[in-house]
Structure formats: structure tokens, C-alpha cells
């Protein structure tokens, strides 16, 4: 159904933009962790919870 709406040209564009979108997604996730208090996120991980920071 999606092929009927978008066509082969967009399929090729998505194929080329997937690595870029993945990279920007990873950078955005790391930026979000940096902005949020990272100690708060580490407290949610049980194997790191016992570290004294």
C-alpha cells in the first residue's frame, strides 16, 4: 500500500537517508541524556545503582 502512494523514487531516497536519520537520532538521544540529569538515568539501572557518585 505504501509503494502505491510513494513510488520507487521515495523508496530509494529512504534507503539513502536511513543512516543519516539513525546518526541524528543517536546524537539527539545522547544530547537528551546530557541535558537531563544523567545520574537520574543511571539510578534506574540496577547494576549501576550501587555506585557512589
N, C-alpha and C positions, 0 to 999 in steps of 0.2 A: 504494500500500500504506500509506503514511504517512497519507493522508487518511482511510482506513478506521479507523485506530487513534486519531487525534487529533480529527478532525472540523473543521468550519468555524470554530468558536469559537476554537480554538487557532491556526488559520491567521491569523485576524485579530489575535490577541494577538502573534504572532511578527512580523507586519507592523509593529505599533506599537513593539515593543521592539527592533527591529534597529538604529535609530540610537543608542539608549541603550547597547546592548551594544557597538556599534562605538566609541562615545566612551570607554566604560570600558576597552575593550581597548587603545585608543591611549594612554590615561592609564597603564594598567598597563605597557605596553611602555616608555613614557618613564620611568616610575618604576624599572623594572628596569634600564634603561640608566644611570640616575642612581645606583642602588645599586652596580652593577658599575662597575669602573674604566673610564670611558668612553674613556680613552686606549688601553686594551687593544682595545676595539672598533674604534677608528679605525686602529689598526695593521693590522687585517685588510683595510682598504680601500686598494687600491693607489694611488689618486690622492691620498690624503691622507697616505700613509705618509712622505713626504719632508719634512713639516713638522717643525720643531724646537720641541718643547714643553718 
